């Protein structure tokens, strides 16, 4: 099953993608984690990514697409995967469509969570790149750039919505139930 998890920053996409991927026996592919690994390793890409993340900006598409294409060539993606963090824009949807070919995605899982709760969640994580100003900037970018791709996927009849609030295990079960339909 080829899935995309999408929703505002801090909605629990990464946590849920890892849990659901484990239950489905497919890899969780997080562009954010790929970026953080490069930052932690101190690579040239990592230094570029760190500057962008600290400013609340997105990494340029060509860097993200190249990293994702390389990851998608791994045999563990043959039975499916869960994407988390890409695509975030309409332009990236075209890149993903090209990368995946005619079969494309099976479902797009949209996380719905109240913005104020998300700010609290993200501040509680204690990440260096999670100041309130940076978080609010990410929400603005999400609304401007990412929300429109949800409408595109809705027109393809791929979107299923999930209430992202509540205990982690309850949210996981909600996701698995909507995927069974």
C-alpha positions as CSV (number, residue, x, y, z in Angstrom):
1,X,0.0,0.0,0.0
2,X,1.4,3.4,-1.1
3,X,0.4,6.0,1.4
4,X,1.0,9.7,2.1
5,X,0.5,11.2,5.5
6,X,-0.3,14.9,5.4
7,X,-1.4,17.5,7.9
8,X,-0.2,20.6,9.7
9,X,3.2,20.6,11.5
10,X,3.1,18.7,14.8
11,X,0.0,16.7,13.9
12,X,1.6,13.4,14.7
13,X,2.3,12.3,11.2
14,X,5.8,10.9,11.9
15,X,4.8,9.0,15.0
16,X,1.7,7.5,13.3
17,X,3.6,6.8,10.1
18,X,6.2,4.7,12.0
19,X,3.5,2.8,13.9
20,X,1.2,2.2,10.9
21,X,4.2,1.2,8.7
22,X,5.2,-1.3,11.3
23,X,1.7,-2.8,11.4
24,X,1.5,-2.9,7.6
25,X,5.0,-4.2,7.1
26,X,6.2,-1.3,4.9
27,X,8.8,1.3,5.4
28,X,8.1,4.8,6.8
29,X,9.9,7.3,4.6
30,X,10.3,10.7,6.3
31,X,12.0,13.5,4.4
32,X,12.2,15.3,7.7
33,X,14.2,12.4,9.3
34,X,16.4,12.2,6.2
35,X,17.1,15.9,6.6
36,X,17.8,15.6,10.3
37,X,20.2,12.7,9.7
38,X,22.2,14.9,7.3
39,X,22.2,17.7,9.9
40,X,23.4,15.3,12.6
41,X,26.1,13.9,10.3
42,X,27.3,17.4,9.5
43,X,27.2,16.9,5.7
44,X,27.2,19.9,3.3
45,X,23.5,19.1,2.6
46,X,22.9,19.0,6.4
47,X,24.4,22.5,6.9
48,X,22.1,23.9,4.1
49,X,19.1,22.1,5.5
50,X,19.8,23.3,9.1
51,X,19.8,26.9,8.0
52,X,16.5,26.5,6.2
53,X,14.9,24.6,9.1
54,X,15.9,27.2,11.6
55,X,14.3,29.8,9.4
56,X,11.1,27.7,9.2
57,X,11.6,27.4,5.4
58,X,11.4,24.3,3.2
59,X,14.3,22.5,1.5
60,X,14.4,23.1,-2.3
61,X,12.6,20.5,-4.3
62,X,15.5,19.3,-6.3
63,X,17.4,18.3,-3.1
64,X,14.3,16.6,-1.6
65,X,13.4,14.8,-4.9
66,X,16.9,13.4,-5.4
67,X,17.1,12.1,-1.8
68,X,13.6,10.5,-2.1
69,X,14.3,9.0,-5.5
70,X,17.4,7.3,-4.1
71,X,15.4,6.0,-1.1
72,X,12.6,4.7,-3.3
73,X,15.0,2.5,-5.2
74,X,15.4,0.3,-2.1
75,X,13.8,-3.1,-2.4
76,X,11.9,-2.6,0.9
77,X,9.6,-0.2,-0.9
78,X,8.4,-2.9,-3.3
79,X,5.3,-3.8,-1.1
80,X,4.5,-0.2,-0.4
81,X,5.5,2.7,1.9
82,X,4.3,5.6,3.9
83,X,5.5,9.0,2.9
84,X,5.7,11.7,5.6
85,X,6.8,15.2,4.7
86,X,6.7,15.0,0.9
87,X,5.0,16.3,-1.2
88,X,4.3,19.6,0.5
89,X,3.4,21.6,-2.6
90,X,1.5,21.2,-5.9
91,X,4.9,21.3,-7.7
92,X,6.2,18.4,-5.6
93,X,3.0,16.4,-6.4
94,X,4.1,16.5,-10.1
95,X,7.6,15.3,-9.1
96,X,6.1,12.5,-7.0
97,X,3.7,11.4,-9.8
98,X,6.7,11.2,-12.1
99,X,8.7,9.2,-9.6
100,X,5.9,6.7,-8.8
101,X,4.6,6.3,-12.3
102,X,1.1,5.4,-13.3
103,X,0.2,3.5,-10.1
104,X,0.8,6.5,-7.9
105,X,-0.5,6.6,-4.3
106,X,-3.3,4.4,-2.9
107,X,-4.4,6.8,-0.2
108,X,-3.6,10.2,1.4
109,X,-4.3,10.3,5.1
110,X,-5.1,13.8,6.3
111,X,-4.6,14.5,10.0
112,X,-7.0,17.0,11.5
113,X,-5.8,18.7,14.7
114,X,-6.5,22.0,16.4
115,X,-3.7,24.5,15.7
116,X,-3.4,25.8,19.3
117,X,-3.0,22.2,20.5
118,X,-0.3,21.7,17.8
119,X,1.7,24.7,19.0
120,X,1.6,23.2,22.6
121,X,2.6,19.8,21.3
122,X,5.5,21.2,19.3
123,X,6.9,23.4,22.1
124,X,6.7,20.4,24.4
125,X,8.9,18.3,22.1
126,X,11.9,20.6,22.9
127,X,13.5,20.5,19.5
128,X,16.1,23.3,18.8
129,X,14.2,24.3,15.7
130,X,10.8,24.6,17.5
131,X,10.4,28.1,18.8
132,X,6.9,29.6,18.8
133,X,7.8,32.0,16.0
134,X,9.2,29.2,13.8
135,X,6.2,27.0,14.5
136,X,3.7,29.8,13.6
137,X,5.8,30.4,10.4
138,X,5.5,26.7,9.5
139,X,1.7,26.9,9.9
140,X,1.5,29.8,7.6
141,X,3.6,28.0,5.0
142,X,1.5,24.9,5.4
143,X,-1.7,26.8,4.7
144,X,-0.3,28.6,1.7
145,X,1.6,25.7,0.1
146,X,0.5,22.3,1.5
147,X,-3.3,22.7,2.0
148,X,-3.8,23.2,-1.8
149,X,-2.3,19.7,-2.5
150,X,-5.0,18.2,-0.3
151,X,-7.6,19.6,-2.6
152,X,-5.7,18.1,-5.6
153,X,-5.7,14.7,-3.9
154,X,-9.3,15.1,-3.0
155,X,-10.1,15.6,-6.7
156,X,-8.3,12.2,-7.3
157,X,-10.5,10.7,-4.6
158,X,-7.5,9.6,-2.5
159,X,-8.0,11.6,0.7
160,X,-9.2,10.0,4.0
161,X,-9.4,12.2,7.1
162,X,-8.4,11.2,10.5
163,X,-8.9,12.9,13.9
164,X,-5.3,13.3,15.0
165,X,-6.1,14.2,18.6
166,X,-6.2,11.7,21.5
167,X,-3.9,8.9,22.7
168,X,-1.4,7.7,20.1
169,X,-2.8,4.1,20.1
170,X,-6.4,5.4,19.5
171,X,-5.2,7.5,16.5
172,X,-3.3,4.5,15.1
173,X,-6.5,2.4,15.3
174,X,-8.5,5.2,13.6
175,X,-6.0,5.2,10.7
176,X,-6.0,1.5,10.3
177,X,-9.8,1.4,10.2
178,X,-10.1,4.1,7.5
179,X,-7.5,2.2,5.4
180,X,-9.5,-1.0,5.6
181,X,-12.4,0.7,3.8
